[in-house]
């Protein structure tokens, strides 16, 4: 199991320059966990694709449904006290710290493109390329 940054989910389902890497990560570990708020973040990404990249509404909804299936059963609530502690010892946003807290709680790696998260939480966060190294 990994904790998947919402951008990892987006690259997997919406394509882009990192989609092949996202597919390799899925092949390596098909169980992806996320904090509950991932849905709002993913919808925001879909909104940007709808408005700026011409993604069709039907395709956005299809990606949304695929994401829900991929993450079904692996959506977790994260304790606010833990998140705020992580915020207090880092420069990361509360959103980022939710992913970190979940990864710590599950004792699973957080796979993220966010360099600041990887730098500030190297024991739990790893870049996608780092995760795929043999």
C-alpha positions in Angstrom: 0.0 0.0 0.0 1.1 3.6 -0.7 -0.5 6.9 0.1 -1.0 8.6 -3.2 -0.8 12.3 -3.7 -3.9 13.5 -5.7 -1.6 14.6 -8.5 -0.5 10.9 -8.9 -4.2 10.0 -9.3 -4.6 12.8 -11.8 -1.6 11.8 -13.9 -2.8 8.2 -14.0 -6.3 9.0 -15.1 -6.0 12.2 -17.1 -2.7 11.7 -18.8 0.1 14.1 -19.2 3.9 14.1 -19.1 4.0 11.8 -16.0 1.3 9.4 -16.8 3.7 6.5 -17.8 5.4 6.9 -14.4 2.0 6.9 -12.6 1.2 3.6 -14.4 4.5 2.1 -13.3 3.7 3.0 -9.7 0.3 1.4 -10.0 1.9 -1.8 -11.5 4.4 -1.8 -8.6 1.7 -1.2 -5.9 -2.0 -1.2 -6.9 -3.3 -0.3 -3.4 -3.5 3.4 -3.1 -4.7 5.2 0.1 -5.8 8.8 0.4 -7.2 11.2 3.0 -10.9 11.9 2.7 -10.5 15.3 1.2 -8.9 13.9 -2.0 -12.2 14.2 -3.8 -12.3 18.0 -3.5 -8.7 18.2 -4.6 -9.4 15.9 -7.6 -12.5 17.8 -8.6 -10.4 21.0 -8.6 -8.0 19.4 -10.9 -10.9 18.3 -13.1 -12.2 21.8 -13.1 -8.9 23.1 -14.4 -8.8 20.5 -17.1 -12.4 21.4 -18.1 -11.7 25.1 -18.3 -8.1 25.3 -19.5 -7.5 22.1 -21.4 -10.8 21.5 -23.0 -11.6 18.2 -21.2 -15.1 17.1 -22.1 -17.6 17.0 -19.2 -18.3 13.3 -19.9 -14.5 12.5 -19.8 -14.2 14.4 -16.5 -17.0 12.4 -15.0 -15.5 9.2 -16.3 -12.1 10.1 -14.7 -14.0 10.9 -11.4 -15.7 7.5 -11.4 -12.4 5.7 -12.2 -10.7 7.5 -9.3 -13.5 6.6 -6.9 -13.2 2.9 -8.0 -9.4 3.0 -7.6 -9.5 4.4 -4.2 -12.7 2.7 -2.9 -12.2 1.3 0.6 -8.9 3.2 1.0 -10.1 6.6 2.0 -9.2 7.6 5.6 -10.0 10.3 8.1 -6.9 11.9 9.6 -6.7 13.4 13.1 -6.6 17.1 13.2 -4.1 17.2 16.2 -1.6 15.1 14.2 -2.0 17.3 11.1 -1.5 20.5 13.1 1.6 19.1 14.8 3.1 18.3 11.4 2.2 21.8 10.2 4.0 23.2 13.3 7.2 21.4 12.5 7.3 22.1 8.8 6.6 24.6 6.1 4.0 22.4 4.4 0.3 23.2 4.1 -2.3 21.4 6.2 -3.4 19.7 3.0 0.1 18.3 2.5 0.3 17.3 6.1 -2.9 15.3 5.9 -1.1 13.0 3.4 2.0 12.8 5.6 -0.1 12.0 8.7 -2.0 9.3 6.8 1.3 7.8 5.5 2.7 7.8 9.0 -0.4 6.2 10.5 -0.5 3.5 7.8 3.3 3.0 7.9 3.2 3.4 4.1 5.2 5.6 1.8 3.7 8.8 0.5 4.3 9.1 -3.2 4.3 12.7 -4.2 5.6 15.1 -6.8 5.8 17.8 -4.1 9.5 18.4 -3.5 9.0 20.4 -0.3 7.1 17.5 1.2 9.8 15.0 0.2 12.5 17.3 1.6 10.7 18.0 4.9 9.4 14.4 5.5 12.1 12.2 4.0 11.3 9.2 6.2 7.8 8.9 4.8 7.6 10.9 1.5 9.2 9.8 -1.7 9.2 11.1 -5.3 7.6 9.0 -7.9 11.0 8.3 -9.6 12.4 7.4 -6.2 9.6 5.0 -5.5 10.2 3.3 -8.9 13.9 2.8 -8.4 14.9 -0.9 -8.0 
